[in-house]
Amino acid sequence: MLDFMPLYNCRNKEEDDSEEDENLNKVVSEQYSVKTRNAIAQLSEKVVSFELIEELLKYIKSLNIAGAILVFIPGRHLIFALMQHLQHCKVNNVTNATVWASKTNLEQRKGRAGRVRIGFCFYLLSRARCECLDEHMTPEMFCTPLHELALSIKLLRLGTIEQFLSKAIQPPPIDAIVEAESLLKEMKCLDKDRELIPLGRILAKLPIEPRLGKMMILGCIFFCGESLATMVANSSTFPGVFTTGMCNKVLTYQQKR
């Protein structure tokens, strides 16, 4: 439809050497032309093609249909990058939001196109990839550490952490709960009876990850709060602020000195 051809091959050698089922852009029905199949095979599933989105927006604009366009892509940094790309290419009025990760997500986003008027939706992924997606997203409790949620449970006096989480539709595994409690005890947030102590109450009220919150508190004590606050502020965009191996090497070096 777009007659789109990537300006360069977005795939890398590592992807080409991986198993076929990891590169589903290569699995395209023969009902499409050889040119179309070759074009999509050059696109990496790990990279969002801004050029493809640009061409699709130009096509939609050429239809002269009044209304708004929503572009859903995974990640805040990609949203900002796409906005800059479109502004540079002088493609205006694109409203951005995040995300696809399950078949349910795709259906929900398609519903946005027809919420207030008749609309249409384009999926920027192959049919093969769509069929491989899970029906529903994995619950957040299974994707992130539980210690932050555990602090909130104790702050709100909802009972023991294990007892409260057991009421969830899909309770997290017991070993994850034990690990969360152990971490909070190690951070001096819980006492031996698994109740909040002053530091735990402070961290539970801060709108940031508890380990980063404790880092900021210690930073204020040691007169470097401003620098650590800057690092915490950037942690949402650059989650890998700290490298454990490097920290260990620095500590070892200081101990030797």
C-alpha positions in Angstrom: 0.0 0.0 0.0 2.8 2.4 0.9 5.4 1.0 -1.5 7.7 1.5 1.5 11.3 0.4 1.3 13.8 0.9 4.3 16.7 3.2 3.4 19.0 0.8 5.1 18.9 -2.7 6.7 17.7 -2.3 10.3 18.7 -5.9 11.2 22.1 -6.7 12.6 24.2 -9.8 12.4 23.3 -11.0 15.8 19.6 -11.1 14.8 20.3 -12.8 11.5 22.2 -15.6 13.4 19.4 -16.1 15.8 16.6 -18.7 15.4 14.0 -18.2 12.8 11.1 -17.8 15.3 12.9 -14.8 16.8 12.8 -12.9 13.5 9.1 -13.0 12.7 9.4 -10.2 10.2 10.8 -12.9 7.9 7.7 -14.9 8.3 5.4 -13.2 5.8 2.6 -14.8 3.7 3.3 -15.3 0.0 0.2 -13.4 -0.8 2.4 -10.3 -0.6 4.8 -9.4 -3.4 8.5 -10.3 -3.2 9.3 -6.6 -2.8 7.0 -6.2 0.2 8.4 -9.4 1.8 12.0 -8.2 1.3 11.1 -4.8 2.7 9.6 -6.1 6.0 12.5 -8.6 6.3 14.9 -5.7 6.5 13.0 -4.2 9.5 14.1 -5.3 13.0 11.4 -6.1 15.5 13.7 -4.6 18.2 13.6 -1.2 16.5 10.7 1.1 15.8 10.9 2.4 12.3 10.1 6.1 12.4 10.4 6.2 8.6 7.6 3.7 8.2 5.4 5.6 10.7 6.2 8.8 8.7 5.1 7.3 5.4 1.9 5.9 7.0 1.0 9.3 8.4 1.6 10.9 5.0 -0.7 8.2 3.4 -3.5 8.9 6.0 -3.1 12.6 5.4 -3.5 12.1 1.7 -7.0 10.5 2.3 -8.2 14.0 3.5 -10.2 12.5 6.4 -10.9 14.9 9.3 -9.9 13.8 12.7 -7.0 12.9 15.0 -4.3 10.3 14.7 -3.1 8.2 17.7 0.3 6.5 17.5 1.0 3.9 20.2 4.6 3.0 20.6 6.4 1.3 23.6 8.3 3.7 25.8 8.4 7.4 26.8 11.8 8.0 25.2 10.6 6.6 21.9 7.6 8.9 22.0 9.8 12.0 22.4 12.2 10.7 19.7 9.3 10.1 17.3 7.9 13.6 18.0 11.3 15.1 17.1 11.5 13.0 14.0 8.0 14.1 12.8 8.7 17.8 13.6 11.9 17.6 11.6 9.9 16.0 8.7 7.2 18.6 9.1 4.5 16.0 9.8 2.2 17.8 12.3 -0.6 16.8 14.8 0.3 13.4 15.9 -0.9 12.5 19.4 1.3 9.9 21.0 0.7 7.3 23.8 2.4 4.2 24.8 2.4 0.6 24.1 1.5 -2.9 22.8 2.2 -6.1 24.6 -0.7 -8.5 24.3 -3.6 -9.3 21.9 -6.0 -7.6 24.4 -3.9 -4.4 24.1 -4.2 -4.5 20.4 -8.0 -4.8 20.6 -8.2 -2.0 23.1 -6.1 0.3 21.0 -8.2 -0.5 17.9 -11.2 0.5 19.9 -9.7 4.0 20.3 -10.1 4.5 16.5 -13.9 4.1 16.7 -14.7 5.6 20.1 -16.4 8.8 19.0 -16.6 8.3 15.2 -15.9 5.8 12.5 -12.2 5.2 12.2 -9.5 2.7 11.2 -6.4 1.1 12.7 -3.0 0.0 11.4 -0.9 -2.5 13.3 2.8 -2.0 12.9 3.7 -5.6 13.5 3.4 -8.8 11.4 0.6 -11.2 11.6 3.0 -13.9 12.7 4.1 -11.7 15.6 0.5 -10.9 16.5 -0.3 -14.6 16.7 2.6 -15.2 19.0 1.5 -12.6 21.6 0.0 -13.6 24.9 -3.8 -13.2 25.1 -3.3 -10.9 28.2 -0.5 -9.0 29.7 1.4 -10.5 32.6 0.2 -9.0 35.9 2.5 -6.2 37.2 3.1 -8.1 40.4 4.9 -10.8 38.4 7.1 -8.3 36.5 8.5 -6.1 39.2 10.0 -6.6 42.7 7.3 -6.6 45.5 9.2 -4.6 48.1 7.6 -1.2 47.1 4.1 -2.7 47.2 5.0 -4.4 50.5 5.9 -1.0 52.0 2.5 0.4 51.0 0.7 -2.6 52.5 2.4 -2.0 55.8 1.9 1.8 55.7 -1.9 1.3 55.1 -2.1 -1.3 57.9 -3.7 -3.9 55.6 -2.3 -6.8 57.6 0.7 -9.0 56.8 2.2 -8.7 53.4 1.7 -12.4 52.6 -1.9 -12.4 53.8 -2.9 -9.3 51.8 -1.2 -10.5 48.6 -2.8 -13.9 48.9 -6.2 -12.2 48.1 -5.0 -11.2 44.6 -6.7 -12.9 41.6 -3.3 -14.3 40.7 -1.2 -14.2 44.0 2.6 -13.8 43.5 4.8 -16.8 44.5 5.6 -17.1 48.1 9.4 -17.0 47.5 8.9 -13.5 45.8 7.1 -12.3 49.0 9.8 -13.7 51.2 12.5 -12.0 49.1 10.7 -8.7 49.3 10.4 -8.9 53.1 14.1 -9.9 53.4 15.1 -6.9 51.3 13.0 -4.5 53.5 14.6 -5.9 56.6 18.1 -5.5 55.1 17.2 -1.9 54.3 16.1 -1.4 57.9 12.5 -0.7 56.9 11.0 -3.5 58.9 11.7 -4.8 62.4 12.0 -8.4 63.5 8.2 -8.6 63.8 7.9 -7.4 60.2 6.4 -4.0 61.2 7.4 -0.6 59.8 10.1 1.4 61.6 10.6 5.1 61.0 12.8 4.8 57.9 10.2 2.4 56.4 7.4 4.9 57.0 9.4 7.7 55.3 10.3 5.5 52.3 6.7 4.3 52.0 5.5 7.9 51.6 8.1 8.9 49.0 6.9 8.6 45.3 10.1 6.8 44.2 11.5 3.3 44.4 12.5 2.6 48.1 16.2 1.9 47.4 16.5 5.2 45.6 14.6 6.9 48.4 17.1 5.6 51.0 19.9 6.7 48.7 18.5 10.3 48.7 18.1 10.3 52.5 21.7 9.1 53.0 22.8 11.7 50.4 21.2 14.5 52.5 23.0 13.2 55.6 26.4 13.2 53.8 25.8 16.6 52.1 25.5 15.3 48.5 21.7 15.3 48.3 21.6 17.5 45.2 23.8 15.2 43.1 21.9 12.1 44.2 18.5 13.8 43.5 19.7 14.4 39.9 20.6 10.7 39.6 17.2 9.7 41.0 15.4 12.0 38.6 17.2 10.4 35.6 16.6 6.9 36.8 13.2 6.6 35.1 14.8 7.4 31.8 18.1 5.7 32.3 17.3 2.8 34.7 20.9 1.5 34.7 22.4 4.3 36.7 24.5 2.0 38.9 26.7 -0.9 37.9 27.2 -3.3 40.8 30.5 -4.6 39.6 32.0 -1.2 39.2 30.7 -0.2 42.7 32.4 -3.2 44.2 35.6 -2.4 42.5 35.5 1.2 43.8 34.8 0.1 47.3 37.6 -2.4 47.2 40.0 0.3 46.0 39.0 2.7 48.7 39.4 0.0 51.4 43.0 -0.7 50.1 43.8 3.0 50.3 
